[in-house]
């Protein structure tokens, strides 16, 4: 820690050219102790928010495989940028 990795990536993430090139973009902060389902739901929410679309109904009741399938379908044929910050 403390090497400036997040600062550097944040500058790239917020760059106007990067914003034009990647739609959607999502910045996900991963806690030291996380549940996979919660992380996947966070990714889904951020991705759908990025394109101003409603999150699919029933997301909160889905298991990790179903959540992964939603993310995979969403990302197909899109140019996207997802940053996972603070991964331990």
Number of C-alpha atoms within 10 A of each C-alpha: 6 6 7 9 11 15 11 10 13 14 11 13 19 11 11 10 10 15 15 9 12 15 16 21 22 22 16 17 14 17 12 9 8 9 11 12 18 14 18 21 21 16 22 21 17 19 24 18 15 13 11 10 10 9 14 11 8 7 15 11 10 14 13 16 11 14 21 17 11 17 17 11 10 14 15 9 8 11 11 16 18 15 16 14 15 13 10 7
